[in-house]
């Protein structure tokens, strides 16, 4: 991996395995929970950015064999560096602008759309029994997230719905998708 030259595949793999163990305490201070299976002897390690040294430090640098880890880099620090990059990328994606359209459509075939299509069947029922029309003329509640304002939905290749999408952030679009499946 370009970010960690000279590091083995297993070292990079261990750093990646720690991603879910990283918790941000405050700016430039993190806790990385220890894992016995990765060779940790402590339940947690603190990782912080040292302005004086201009680099990331870890409490494991002050333990036995810490001088070697300090010279190079430990997987706790690598996990924090990867976590920060992942978080920054996620924040950019969440704030990115997209277009969303919501609708209810009828389609006895295969649905597809220009963008990410999320579908939930609409089943009409009398009491606990589904109406036959729910199967002969299936209806779906859909949400489409697209990079383009004009959104087209097709059933077996035929256009069944067109709309101008509403511009929202990706975070709002994902919320609408969650709401679709909660109903």
Secondary structure, 3 states (H helix, E strand, C coil): CHHHCCCCHHHHHHHHHCHHHEEEEECCEEEEECCHHHCCCCCEEEEEEECCCCEEEEHHHHCCCHHHHHHCCCHHHHHHHHHHHHHHHHHHHHHCEEEEEEEEEECCCCEEECCEEEEEEECCEECCEECCHHHHCCEEEEEEEECCCEEEEEECCEEEEEEECEEEEHHHHHHHHHHHHHC
